[in-house]
Amino acid sequence: MLADGSVYPRLGKFVYAGREVNPTTGTIQLVGYFPNPDNVLRPGQFARVRAQTQIRTGALIVPQRAVAELQGSYQIAVVSADNKAHIQTVTPGDRVGSDWIIEKGLKPNDRVIVEGAQKIKEGAAVVPKPFERPKDSNRE
């Protein structure tokens, strides 16, 4: 991403990672090569790089607002087959934009409560509706 917020249209290739941490900035040196046929990239130009570091197949991703933290543990409200709320403890993993990967405590077919999850109580009757992600959400 360039300094003006625009996305550079060409993909680069990772080449080298330094081992030393700069004590002043807390950064490490990374080197990548990017094609630059239009001379958009200039020496010393500021940019942010988004890099895919891994691919997680079968990951369970939920909106962060569906996860509640309570004294160091994390909980999610799910809807049972008889439309009752059930609170269960989960282990969140990495964040993906505004979503979290859930490492443990959630099964692929669980229906997660996103809206109103803070007010829900164990065993409460719910009327589930599909969650619609806002159009302006910046999911990466």
URVENDA-V359627 format. One line per field, one symbol per residue. ss: DSSP state (H for helix, E for strand, L for the rest). A space follows every 50 residues. Layout:
ss = ???
This chain:
ss = LELLLLLLLLLEEEEEEEEEELLLLLLEEEEEEELLLLLLLLLLLLELLL LLLLLLLLLEEEEHHHEEEELLEEEEEEELLLLEEEEEEEEEEEEELLEE EEEELLLLLLEELLLLLLLLLLLLELLLLLLLLLLLLLLL
